[in-house]
Amino acid sequence: MPQDQNPSPGPSVRGRPPMSSRRREVVRMQIARAAVELFTAKGVAATTGDDIAHELGISTRTLWRYFPSKESCVRPLLTDGLDLVADRLRSWPAELSLAEHLERSGALDGGTGAALGAPTLDLIRMTRTEPGLRAVWLEVHHTAEDVFAEAVAERAGATPDTLSVRVQAAAINVALRVASEQLAAGGQHDGNMIGLVQEALTTVGDGLGPLPERRGARNTRT
């Protein structure tokens, strides 16, 4: 199976210039959206690479030059929002909490985030039941965590492999992932992504503190 990589521009053919980086990213996103539409309408198992290519009017061979499998075709939709958050982390001021900064900088604009439109939410919802899509979803977040660590390290004046930096990057990562999954599942915070992220980050801190005393619990001290 071909590897997941952008097609090499190579020499120009019949005087046509090589495809620009921006154009390649546009095509990748078009493929991602077409794949999600087909997965939603037909199911992942019933959708083939030929189907996705035909939807876009390209050859299947061209499709495999962009992605190694039909499931990986959705990757741009999943990375788009994480790339935006990573960019915002690099300008995170010391006086603001992360949730406040993401809200003010527009990373979670409109409550659902710039990249969390209906197709992306449909996709995230499908990762719960489709192992192939789930693998892509988790791999995307695993890669994002390293990028988050670099941004947090820069803000803290530390190195990306510092324990506190890695833990903070992991906490940000899991908060974004779980918040996105909860938003896709529906019924929480009226579709307010910033509220979900805030709650997720607060839960991380609260969950590592002392547990409240249970009502009626027996005193075991001697």
C-alpha positions in Angstrom: 0.0 0.0 0.0 1.4 3.5 -0.8 2.8 5.6 2.0 0.9 8.6 3.5 2.6 11.5 1.8 1.9 14.4 -0.4 2.6 13.7 -4.1 6.0 14.8 -5.2 5.7 17.8 -7.4 8.4 16.4 -9.8 9.1 18.1 -13.1 6.4 20.1 -14.8 4.4 18.3 -17.5 3.6 20.1 -20.8 4.5 23.4 -19.3 2.2 23.1 -16.2 3.8 24.3 -13.0 4.1 21.9 -10.1 1.3 21.8 -7.5 1.9 24.3 -4.7 1.9 23.3 -1.1 -1.2 25.3 -0.5 -3.0 23.6 -3.4 -2.0 20.2 -2.1 -3.5 21.0 1.3 -6.7 22.2 -0.4 -6.9 18.9 -2.2 -6.2 16.9 0.9 -9.1 18.7 2.7 -11.4 18.1 -0.2 -10.6 14.4 0.0 -11.2 14.4 3.7 -14.6 16.0 3.4 -15.7 13.6 0.5 -14.6 10.6 2.6 -16.6 11.7 5.6 -19.7 12.3 3.5 -19.4 8.8 2.1 -18.6 7.2 5.4 -21.7 8.9 6.9 -24.0 7.9 4.0 -22.7 4.4 3.3 -20.7 3.3 6.3 -16.9 2.9 6.4 -16.9 -0.8 5.5 -19.1 -0.2 2.4 -17.0 2.7 1.2 -13.9 2.1 -1.0 -11.0 4.2 -2.1 -12.6 4.0 -5.6 -15.7 5.6 -4.3 -13.9 8.5 -2.7 -11.8 9.1 -5.8 -14.9 9.0 -8.0 -16.7 11.5 -5.8 -13.9 14.0 -6.5 -13.3 13.1 -10.1 -9.8 11.9 -9.6 -8.1 8.6 -10.1 -7.8 6.1 -7.3 -4.0 6.1 -8.0 -4.0 9.8 -7.3 -5.9 9.3 -4.1 -3.3 6.8 -2.8 -0.6 9.3 -3.5 -2.2 11.5 -0.8 -3.2 8.9 1.7 -2.3 5.2 2.4 -5.8 4.0 3.3 -9.4 5.1 3.1 -9.6 5.7 6.9 -6.5 8.0 6.8 -8.2 10.2 4.2 -10.1 11.9 7.1 -6.9 13.1 8.8 -6.9 16.7 7.6 -10.3 17.3 9.3 -8.9 16.0 12.6 -5.6 17.9 12.5 -7.1 21.2 11.5 -8.4 22.2 14.9 -5.3 20.8 16.7 -3.0 22.7 14.5 -4.9 25.9 15.3 -4.7 25.2 19.1 -0.9 24.5 18.8 -0.5 27.8 17.0 -2.4 29.6 19.8 -0.3 27.9 22.5 2.8 29.6 21.2 1.3 33.0 22.0 -0.3 32.0 25.4 0.3 34.9 27.8 1.2 34.2 31.4 -1.7 36.1 32.9 -4.4 34.0 31.2 -5.7 30.5 31.7 -5.5 28.3 28.7 -9.3 28.2 28.3 -9.4 32.0 28.5 -6.6 32.4 25.9 -8.2 29.9 23.5 -11.5 31.7 23.7 -10.0 35.2 23.3 -7.8 34.2 20.5 -10.6 32.6 18.5 -9.2 29.0 18.6 -12.7 27.9 19.8 -14.6 30.6 17.9 -18.3 30.3 17.9 -18.4 27.7 20.7 -17.6 24.7 18.5 -14.2 25.8 17.2 -13.2 26.7 13.7 -12.6 23.2 12.6 -15.4 21.5 14.5 -18.2 21.9 11.9 -20.8 19.3 11.2 -18.5 17.0 9.1 -15.9 16.9 11.8 -18.4 16.2 14.5 -19.9 13.4 12.4 -16.4 12.0 12.0 -15.5 12.2 15.7 -18.8 10.5 16.5 -17.9 7.7 14.1 -14.5 7.1 15.8 -16.5 5.6 18.7 -17.7 2.6 16.6 -15.2 2.4 13.7 -11.8 1.0 14.8 -9.9 2.3 11.7 -11.1 5.9 12.3 -10.4 5.6 16.0 -6.8 4.6 15.3 -6.4 7.7 13.1 -8.0 9.9 15.8 -5.7 8.6 18.5 -2.6 8.9 16.3 -3.4 12.5 15.5 -3.6 13.3 19.2 -0.5 11.4 19.9 1.4 13.5 17.4 -0.2 16.7 18.6 1.0 16.1 22.1 4.6 16.5 21.1 3.7 19.9 19.4 1.9 21.0 22.5 4.9 20.1 24.7 7.1 22.3 22.5 4.8 25.3 22.9 4.3 24.8 26.7 8.1 24.4 27.1 8.7 27.7 25.3 6.2 29.5 27.5 7.6 28.0 30.7 11.3 28.5 29.7 11.9 24.8 30.0 12.7 21.9 27.6 9.9 19.8 26.0 11.1 16.6 27.8 10.7 18.2 31.3 8.2 16.1 33.3 5.9 19.0 34.2 5.8 20.1 30.6 5.0 16.7 29.3 2.2 16.3 31.9 0.8 19.7 31.0 0.9 18.9 27.3 -0.8 15.6 28.0 -3.5 17.3 30.1 -4.2 19.8 27.3 -4.3 17.0 24.8 -6.7 14.8 26.6 -8.9 17.8 27.6 -9.3 18.7 23.9 -9.9 15.1 22.8 -12.5 14.3 25.5 -14.2 17.7 25.0 -14.4 17.1 21.3 -15.9 13.6 21.8 -18.4 14.9 24.3 -19.4 17.7 21.9 -19.8 15.2 19.1 -21.9 13.0 21.3 -24.2 16.0 22.0 -26.3 17.0 24.9 -23.6 18.9 26.9 -23.1 22.6 27.3 -25.4 23.3 24.4 -22.6 22.8 21.9 -20.2 25.1 23.8 -16.7 23.8 23.1 -15.0 26.4 25.4 -17.3 25.3 28.3 -16.3 21.7 27.7 -12.6 22.5 27.5 -12.8 24.6 30.7 -14.6 21.8 32.6 -12.1 19.2 31.3 -9.1 21.2 32.4 -10.7 22.0 35.8 -11.5 18.3 36.3 -7.8 17.4 35.8 -6.8 19.7 38.6 -9.6 18.8 40.9 -9.2 15.1 40.4 -5.6 15.2 41.6 -6.4 16.9 44.9 -7.7 15.4 48.2 -11.0 13.7 47.9 -14.0 15.2 49.7 -15.0 13.3 52.8 -17.9 11.0 52.1 -21.1 11.7 54.0 -21.5 8.9 56.6 -18.1 7.5 56.0 -16.6 5.7 59.0 -13.6 7.3 60.7 -10.8 4.8 60.5 -8.3 6.9 62.4 -7.1 5.5 65.8 
